[in-house]
Amino acid sequence: MNVPSVEYLLLVLCAACGFGAVSGLLVVPVGTAGLLLSSILKYLVFWHRAKEVDRLGAVKSSMALSVLNAFVTVAAAYGLGLVLRILFASV
């Protein structure tokens, strides 16, 4: 049985919140934090290896881009929910 990933379910939940008119000021930061919790754990392995070879800058920049990616992804999912709500309201 295929179980959807936590990241996918979180994005579907953010889109559903946009469709249900939940405030974006609440959904986007909480959704971003949820995506970050799932992705930051993956960087811990690289952090220790990069510290040994003195390449922490590369890992820090990857983590910063991951934060930006999570924010944009959650905002886009929320925006999709808003667009769907407008389309269904006009029908």
C-alpha positions as CSV (number, residue, x, y, z in Angstrom):
1,M,0.0,0.0,0.0
2,N,1.4,3.4,-1.0
3,V,1.2,6.0,1.7
4,P,1.6,9.6,0.6
5,S,4.6,11.5,2.1
6,V,4.1,13.9,4.9
7,E,5.2,16.8,2.7
8,Y,2.5,16.0,0.1
9,L,-0.2,15.7,2.8
10,L,0.9,19.1,4.3
11,L,0.7,20.8,0.9
12,V,-2.8,19.3,0.3
13,L,-3.8,20.6,3.7
14,C,-2.5,24.1,2.9
15,A,-4.4,24.1,-0.4
16,A,-7.6,22.9,1.5
17,C,-7.1,25.8,4.0
18,G,-6.9,28.2,1.1
19,F,-10.1,26.7,-0.4
20,G,-11.7,27.0,3.1
21,A,-10.8,30.6,3.5
22,V,-8.4,30.1,6.5
23,S,-6.1,33.1,6.9
24,G,-2.9,32.9,4.9
25,L,-1.1,34.7,7.7
26,L,-1.6,31.5,9.8
27,V,-1.4,28.8,7.1
28,V,1.8,29.9,5.3
29,P,4.1,30.2,8.3
30,V,2.8,27.0,9.9
31,G,3.0,25.1,6.6
32,T,6.6,26.4,6.1
33,A,7.6,25.3,9.5
34,G,6.1,21.8,8.8
35,L,8.1,21.5,5.6
36,L,11.2,22.7,7.3
37,L,10.9,20.1,10.1
38,S,10.8,17.4,7.6
39,S,13.7,18.7,5.5
40,I,16.1,20.0,8.1
41,L,16.6,16.6,9.6
42,K,18.1,15.5,6.3
43,Y,20.7,18.2,6.5
44,L,22.0,17.1,9.9
45,V,23.9,14.2,8.3
46,F,25.6,16.6,5.8
47,W,26.3,19.2,8.6
48,H,28.7,16.8,10.4
49,R,30.4,15.7,7.3
50,A,30.8,19.3,6.0
51,K,32.2,20.4,9.4
52,E,34.9,17.8,9.1
53,V,36.0,19.0,5.6
54,D,35.4,22.7,6.4
55,R,32.5,23.2,3.9
56,L,29.8,24.5,6.2
57,G,29.1,27.4,3.9
58,A,27.7,25.1,1.2
59,V,25.4,23.4,3.7
60,K,24.2,26.7,5.1
61,S,23.4,28.0,1.7
62,S,21.5,24.8,0.8
63,M,19.5,25.2,4.0
64,A,18.7,28.8,3.3
65,L,17.5,27.8,-0.2
66,S,15.4,25.0,1.4
67,V,13.7,27.6,3.6
68,L,12.9,29.8,0.6
69,N,11.7,26.7,-1.4
70,A,9.4,25.7,1.5
71,F,8.0,29.2,1.8
72,V,7.3,29.5,-1.9
73,T,5.8,26.0,-2.2
74,V,3.4,26.5,0.7
75,A,2.4,29.9,-0.6
76,A,1.7,28.4,-4.0
77,A,-0.4,25.6,-2.5
78,Y,-2.4,28.1,-0.5
79,G,-2.8,30.3,-3.6
80,L,-4.1,27.3,-5.5
81,G,-6.7,26.8,-2.9
82,L,-7.7,30.4,-3.2
83,V,-8.0,30.2,-6.9
84,L,-10.1,27.0,-6.7
85,R,-12.4,28.7,-4.2
86,I,-12.9,31.7,-6.6
87,L,-13.6,29.4,-9.5
88,F,-16.1,27.3,-7.6
89,A,-17.8,30.3,-6.2
90,S,-18.4,31.8,-9.7
91,V,-20.0,28.6,-10.9
